[in-house]
């Protein structure tokens, strides 16, 4: 889950981001990179991509535009034909970093109709009063809400149009045997297992990456997962007569000092709301075990939100409770055989609106490096060297932004500084 909870850049973290921008400035050319230009078509061999989510599909598209063949192996059924997974965020935050990647891939014309601009945070106080905190001082300084399923569908369709891209769905990654150079997969429809050559493989299979787990189990990399003591649960705010029931051009936040509710707009007039709450304690998910407890909690803490969710109790009982954490993996690549990218390498908590954008920028940087390097090993190694400081800074920002939104947005002095 990645949410559009964009905030300020702490000074130290912002400084860590600057060198990378200068070194690998992305050209805004709507992706008009001639397929097969440079060294990539002649020398870089086909690649496996494990995971056809947002990062995997975008990466396959960028590689295909260079004439590099890619096979996507995706655990889920074809998302163009199946309903979204229950409990997965249906809308995400698209910021400048992500926009540049989509422009580079030449798909912005298809993506633009899916976007809703959010000009700032609409803070809902316990009294019911609201206050808008703009993201910038100019009209164009916005972030964009976009549907996950719709965006994924566009990226898969655009990638699959290229002759060099094969997308295989219902393919469960069982792990990698690096010494034998084998990637193990199971077809979920037939149950048949198979092995294919591992080198080169890029893992874009998310925060719970099966490929990362198997490499860590084999002692080829180390992983640390830092979990918050807060979990989340998603709820839907339906439209009324096809229209939004809240201001559609804002991210809505109900901060309550220790927990919060947020809501992001969707193009169908609905909002996706998310409750972030402690796992245990007096005010926690553990304390909300009965319908009466849930109803009382929401009526006390979010009275203006309750009328917007007529089926709140059934939603709360039926929707899964998710965990929030940061993944630290070292290294991200194994001798040019395997590369971890996106959440598989550096999953973050969703409080800076940069998880998807960081993964998209991973794709941009990898594409940029391919222009100048003739071997995957060189590409993978330089990619990690460039991206690691950037993603570590973003992870720290996300953690700091949670405290800001949960607590500081209620502070009058803080509001004036904004």
Secondary structure as UniProt FT lines:
FT   HELIX           11..23
FT   TURN            30..31
FT   TURN            35..36
FT   TURN            38..39
FT   HELIX           40..43
FT   STRAND          47..50
FT   HELIX           54..64
FT   TURN            65..67
FT   STRAND          70..73
FT   TURN            79..81
FT   TURN            86..87
FT   STRAND          91..94
FT   HELIX           96..104
FT   TURN            105..106
FT   HELIX           108..111
FT   HELIX           112..114
FT   STRAND          115..118
FT   STRAND          120..124
FT   TURN            126..127
FT   STRAND          130..134
FT   TURN            139..140
FT   STRAND          143..147
FT   HELIX           148..160
FT   TURN            163..164
FT   STRAND          165..168
FT   STRAND          171..177
FT   TURN            178..181
FT   STRAND          182..187
FT   TURN            188..190
FT   STRAND          193..197
FT   STRAND          201..203
FT   TURN            207..208
FT   HELIX           210..217
FT   TURN            218..219
FT   STRAND          222..237
FT   TURN            241..242
FT   TURN            248..249
FT   STRAND          251..255
FT   STRAND          260..265
FT   TURN            267..268
FT   STRAND          271..278
FT   HELIX           285..287
FT   HELIX           291..301
FT   HELIX           303..306
FT   TURN            307..308
FT   TURN            310..311
FT   HELIX           312..318
FT   STRAND          321..330
FT   STRAND          333..334
FT   TURN            335..337
FT   STRAND          338..340
FT   HELIX           343..346
FT   HELIX           355..370
FT   TURN            371..372
FT   HELIX           376..406
FT   HELIX           408..410
FT   HELIX           412..417
//
